[in-house]
Amino acid sequence: MSGVKKPDNRTSGSPRGRVPTWITPRTIVAGSFAGLFVVAFVILSPPGKTIRDLAPGGDSRSLKAAIVDQLNLTAPGQSFVDDATVQLEESGYSVAYFSGDQVTVDLYRTLAQHDYDLVLLRTHSTAVISRGDDDISSVSLFTNEPYSKTKYYDEQQAGRVGFASYTEGGEQLFGITADFIEESMQGRFDETLIVMMGCDGLRNERAAQAFIGKGASSFISWSQFVTATHTDAATERLLEHLLDEGLPPEEAVNQTMLEVGPDPHYGAVLKAYPSAE
């Protein structure tokens, strides 16, 4: 997809020393972050199409967008949420907003069932996952749902969900992996553009492939850690290029990077998947 449908290991907002931790009932999966937790964002879209192209029947139906703001409990960004909502509504989208305490495993589970054309995932995320002594190639998204060893037990055993923590020994929250997106997410996306605003979204291709396998059209994200302030600013510019100018995702990403540059703290680069390269 190529456009938008129309009618020191820190992440901003997080205290230093936070270490993402991923734990299943049998095994501990701990990331190696030191410092602030970082945010990355991703958009999935096939090359050569605009967001308008992705809407079945062109502009003949109403457009829907969702903002999943798991991050607002640790790095609030109300200005971003307000500005993004205005941008989307002026481009013909109805917008559903999910605040931090609404971001649960089951919210992710049903996300593909609501016919969203565009989804902004403003979430903590990480690609640094280990299980026991093994490193896992995946990307995990945080929820704000308190962790329980007995809830979602079968999915925990299968490695689809586990617990995530900002610090070792800190509060335990549920998190979902790319396997959850592939195997536990219900329904299918219909050429949905996914913007994942968390760290590491394209450190590897697991999340991108999982969303595309569920019917998403394109995925855009950061190559590594990114601060919340930088991803918020970059996403606003990205939306302008996608919604107002109708640029294809990869072209919109390239233009955004020319304007905002890599993350000043970590050097994260915004990328689109799939890429024409």
JORA-V162522 format. One record per pair of residues at least 4 apart in sequence whose C-alpha atoms are under 7 Angstrom apart, sorted by the first residue. I is the first residue (numbers start at 1). J is the second residue. Records with the same first field share a line. If there is no record, write none. Layout:
# JORA-V162522
I = J + J
This chain:
# JORA-V162522
1 = 45 + 46 + 47 + 48 + 49 + 50 + 51 + 54 + 217 + 218 + 248 + 249
2 = 45 + 46 + 47 + 48 + 49 + 50 + 51 + 247 + 248 + 249 + 250
3 = 49 + 50 + 51 + 52 + 242 + 246 + 247 + 248 + 249
4 = 50 + 51 + 52 + 242 + 243 + 246
5 = 50 + 51 + 52 + 53 + 54 + 55
6 = 51 + 52 + 59 + 91 + 92 + 243
7 = 59 + 91 + 92
8 = 34 + 35
9 = 33 + 34 + 35 + 36 + 37 + 38 + 225
10 = 16 + 35 + 36 + 37 + 38 + 227
11 = 36 + 37 + 38 + 39 + 226 + 227 + 228
12 = 36 + 37 + 38 + 75 + 227 + 228 + 229
13 = 74 + 75
14 = 36 + 37 + 74 + 75
15 = 35 + 36
16 = 35 + 36
17 = 34 + 35 + 36
18 = 33 + 34 + 35 + 36 + 37 + 166 + 167
19 = 31 + 32 + 33 + 34 + 166 + 167 + 168
20 = 30 + 31 + 33 + 164 + 165 + 166 + 167
21 = 29 + 30 + 31 + 164 + 165 + 166 + 167 + 168
22 = 28 + 29 + 30 + 129 + 162 + 163 + 164 + 165
23 = 27 + 28 + 29 + 162 + 163 + 164
24 = 28 + 156 + 157 + 162 + 163
25 = 149 + 156
27 = 131 + 132
28 = 131 + 132
29 = 129 + 130 + 131 + 132
30 = 129 + 130
31 = 128 + 129 + 130
32 = 128
38 = 198 + 199 + 225 + 226 + 227 + 228
39 = 123 + 124 + 125 + 197 + 198 + 199 + 225 + 226 + 227 + 228 + 231
40 = 196 + 197 + 198 + 199 + 200 + 201 + 221 + 222 + 225 + 226 + 231
41 = 195 + 196 + 197 + 198 + 199 + 201 + 220 + 221 + 222 + 231
42 = 194 + 195 + 196 + 197 + 201 + 219 + 220 + 221 + 222 + 272
43 = 193 + 194 + 195 + 196 + 218 + 219 + 220 + 221 + 272
44 = 193 + 194 + 208 + 212 + 216 + 217 + 218 + 219 + 220 + 272 + 273 + 274
45 = 193 + 217 + 218 + 219 + 249 + 273 + 274
46 = 217 + 218 + 274
47 = 248 + 275 + 276
48 = 248
49 = 53 + 248
50 = 54 + 246 + 247 + 248
51 = 242 + 246
52 = 58 + 59
53 = 58
54 = 191
55 = 59
62 = 93
63 = 92 + 93 + 94 + 117
64 = 93 + 94 + 95 + 116 + 117 + 118
65 = 93 + 94 + 95 + 96 + 116 + 117 + 118 + 119
66 = 95 + 96 + 97 + 116 + 118 + 119 + 120
67 = 96 + 97 + 98 + 119 + 120 + 121
68 = 97 + 98 + 99 + 120 + 121 + 122
69 = 98 + 99 + 100 + 121 + 122 + 123
70 = 99 + 100 + 103 + 122 + 123 + 143 + 144
71 = 75 + 76 + 100 + 122 + 123 + 124
72 = 76 + 77 + 99 + 100
73 = 100
75 = 228
77 = 81
78 = 82
79 = 83
80 = 84 + 232
81 = 85
82 = 86
83 = 87
84 = 88 + 236
85 = 89 + 95
86 = 90
87 = 91
88 = 92 + 93
89 = 93 + 94 + 95
91 = 243
98 = 102 + 103
99 = 103
100 = 144
101 = 144
103 = 107 + 143 + 144
104 = 108 + 143 + 144 + 145
105 = 109 + 143
106 = 110
107 = 111
108 = 185
109 = 184 + 185 + 186
110 = 185 + 186
112 = 186 + 187 + 188 + 189
113 = 186 + 187 + 188
115 = 189 + 190
116 = 192
117 = 191 + 192 + 193
118 = 192 + 193 + 194
119 = 193 + 194 + 195
120 = 194 + 195 + 196 + 197
121 = 195 + 196 + 197
122 = 196 + 197 + 198
123 = 141 + 142 + 197 + 198
124 = 141 + 142 + 198 + 199
125 = 139 + 140 + 141 + 142 + 198 + 199 + 200
126 = 139 + 140 + 141 + 199 + 200
127 = 138 + 139 + 140 + 200 + 203
129 = 135 + 136
130 = 134 + 135 + 136
131 = 135 + 136
138 = 177 + 178 + 206 + 207
139 = 177 + 178 + 201 + 206 + 207
140 = 175 + 176 + 177 + 178
141 = 175 + 176 + 177
142 = 164 + 174 + 175 + 176
143 = 173 + 174 + 175
144 = 173 + 174
145 = 173 + 174
146 = 172 + 173 + 174
147 = 163 + 172 + 173 + 174
149 = 153
152 = 156
153 = 157
154 = 158
155 = 159 + 160 + 161
156 = 160 + 161 + 162
160 = 176 + 177 + 179 + 180
161 = 174 + 175 + 176 + 177 + 180
162 = 174 + 175 + 176
163 = 172 + 173 + 174 + 175
164 = 172 + 173 + 174 + 175
165 = 170 + 171 + 172 + 173
166 = 170
176 = 180
177 = 181
178 = 182 + 206 + 207 + 210
179 = 183
180 = 184 + 185
181 = 185 + 210 + 211
182 = 210 + 214
188 = 214 + 215
189 = 214 + 215 + 216
190 = 215 + 216
191 = 215 + 216 + 217
192 = 216 + 217
193 = 216 + 217 + 218 + 219
194 = 216 + 218 + 219
195 = 219 + 220 + 221
196 = 201 + 220 + 221
197 = 221 + 231
199 = 222 + 224 + 225 + 226
200 = 222 + 223 + 224 + 225
201 = 207 + 221 + 222 + 223
202 = 221 + 222 + 223
203 = 223 + 224
205 = 209
206 = 210
207 = 211
208 = 212 + 219 + 273
209 = 213
210 = 214
211 = 215 + 216
212 = 216 + 217 + 218
218 = 273 + 274
219 = 272 + 273
220 = 271 + 272 + 273
221 = 270 + 271 + 272
222 = 268 + 269 + 270 + 271
223 = 268 + 269 + 270 + 271
224 = 268
225 = 266 + 268
226 = 230 + 231 + 263 + 266 + 268
227 = 231 + 263
228 = 232
229 = 233
230 = 234 + 263
231 = 235
232 = 236
233 = 237
234 = 238 + 256 + 260
235 = 239
236 = 240
237 = 241 + 256
238 = 242 + 252 + 253 + 256
239 = 243
240 = 244 + 245
241 = 245 + 246 + 247 + 252
242 = 246 + 247 + 248 + 249 + 252
247 = 251 + 252
248 = 252
249 = 253 + 272
250 = 254 + 272 + 275
251 = 255
252 = 256
253 = 257 + 270 + 271 + 272
254 = 258
255 = 259
256 = 260
257 = 261 + 262 + 270
262 = 267 + 268 + 269
263 = 267 + 268 + 269
